Amino acid sequence: METREQLIHELKKCEDWEKSQSGIWFWEKIGRLPFKLLDKMTPIVIQKKIGVILDELGNYIQSGGRYLSSMSSLKKHYPHKRISKLEDLNHIAISEMDTAVSKLTKNRKRFATIQGASTGVGGILTLSIDIPVLLGIQLKTLQDLAICYGFDPNDKKERMFIVKILQFVSSDIVGKKAILKQLSAIDSPNDKGNREVISEIQGWREVVFTYRDHIGWKKLFQMIPVAGLLFGAFINRSAVNDIAEAGMMLYRKRRIKERLTVNLEKI
């Protein structure tokens, strides 16, 4: 297992990553301008699918819904270890957890690439299918990341943590700061549940914008042969990559802090 010094070093890596998320690229703001026109051109079926996102996320938080991953995947992530329950991960090094997550991320990115390519050229029908499928890939990826680091996605608190990560990835700098503050306090016994509501609203606005932008770009590139396929593959792969990176950093930070707390109690 890691020493206290090693854990502190790894924790600093997570905190440095959080600091690097405090900005937003100028082109991201400019890139949304064409979508004001696309909103007027977007068929009602697509708009309804985008509106379903919030309902799907609400159902997921409450019950897990159709997106809930099975805990049986634990053995699959650690095939060379005798692991049957989450408590067994207390004896697994952080580096081994990172390796399991890296393999998982690679597989999910490959799947997202294929799925994105198929919906990038299939017309309005496949674009409407793409929204719940992409959401499902992202949620299941985060749940399996949670399992790899020893957290149970069946727990409602963990489902809320997962949705907050999804919100974090889509948010601007204001939303990111508010969400990081909430995520950092999720395991604190002194947390009174104070919430920066205005920043949260902005964060959810960004989530919807992100899905709308994904669909909008695919619609634009469908007009060019082959480009729709390539861009669809790229944007879905990128979406899963961003989710996996944030999930890995935020979950490993929780695991590291938990182990540091245990080490302090033993001293």
Secondary structure, DSSP 8 states (H G I E B T S, - for coil): ---HHHHHHHHHHHHHHHHHTS---HHHHHTTTHHHHHHHHS-HHHHHHHHHHHHHHHHHHHH-GGG---TTHHHHH-TTS---SGGGGGGS-HHHHHHHHHHHHHHHHHHHHHHHHHHHSSHHHHHHHHHHHHHHHHHHHHHHHHHHTT--TTSHHHHHHHHHHHHHHH--HHHHHHHHHHHHTTT-TT------HHHHHHHHHHHHHHHHHHHHHHHHHTTSTTHHHHHHHHHHHHHHHHHHHHHHHHHHHHHHHHHHHHHHHH-
